[in-house]
Amino acid sequence: MVTELPPDQNAAEHPVNNRRGG
């Protein structure tokens, strides 16, 4: 899971993992 990007970018790339919980 990519966590280097901010929550905004991460959510765009991983809408399912946008909760930072994985």
N, C-alpha and C positions, 0 to 999 in steps of 0.2 A: 504493500500500500504506500502511495506517495504522500509523504507528510512534509516535504520540503516547501511546497507551495502553501500560500495562505489559505484560510478556510474558504474564501470566495473562489479561488482558482481550484482548490481541491474538490469543492462541491461541484464545480462545473465539469471536472474530469471524472469525479466519483460521486454522483448524486446520491448513490446508495450509502456511501460512507461519509456523507457530509456531516455526520454527527460526531466526527473525530473519535468515535468509539470503535470503529472497525466493524 
